[in-house]
Amino acid sequence: MATSRTVKDVSPHEFVKAYSAHLKRSGKMELPEWTDIVKTARFKELAPHDPDWYYVRAASMARKIYLRGRSWCWCISEDLWWSQRNGSRPPHFCKSSGAIARHILQQLQNMSIIELDTKGGRRITSSGRRDLDQVAGADCSCPLMYAEGC
């Protein structure tokens, strides 16, 4: 008997690739007109090179909310942080853009993948959990235990 795989059972990289492709195919998530010119953090100089970066970021955020149970916008923008390079001076911690995180959370909420939690923050809905688990079971070919060799 084959067991069903969840998001926790597959490689994070493979899942984010598969779920971002699913979001792009579904057509429910509409891209804002500023996605090709916006910087993703204050210390970045250019917009991302990948034209599908918005879908990848949305898939990553949906996965984080799935694994944590619930999350806040500021918490997600701190998770997507990098070190600002200052030349010969020491590097500093910088968060990613909160406006992008907020916009993606609103898009996921309109798609009913996540919902507002009564205790604060956002949590994944039952239909959203089912959707993510279906993508993890169908599109991700690399289970977590074999993630190193894929």
C-alpha positions, 0 to 999 in steps of 0.5 A: 500500500502506497502512503500519501506524501505531504509537504514535510516528506519531500525536498523543499527545493523540489516542492517550491519548484513544483508548487510555483509551477502549479500556481503559474498554471492555475492562473488564479494568482495575478501578477502585479504590474511592478514585478519586473521593476521592483527590488526585493529588499532595500539593499538590492540593486536590481530586480530579480532575473527570474521572470517567475520569482513572484510565484517562487516567493509565493510557493515558499511563503505558503510552505512556511505557513504550512510547516509553522501552523500560522505566521505573520507578515513581519515574521515572513519578511524576516525569514527572507533576509540576507546580509547586506554587503558593505564593501570593506565594512562589516555586513549587516542584517537586512529584511526583505520587502514587507510590501511584497510579503503582504501582497503575496499573503493577500493573493494567497488569501484571495485564493483561499489557501490561507486565512486570517487566524482568530489569534492573529496572523494567518494560517493555512486552510483545509483546502490549502493544505489539501492543495499543497499535499496534492502537489507534494504527492504528485509533482515532487519526485524527490522524497526528503530522505533522498534529497542529497542524491537527487 
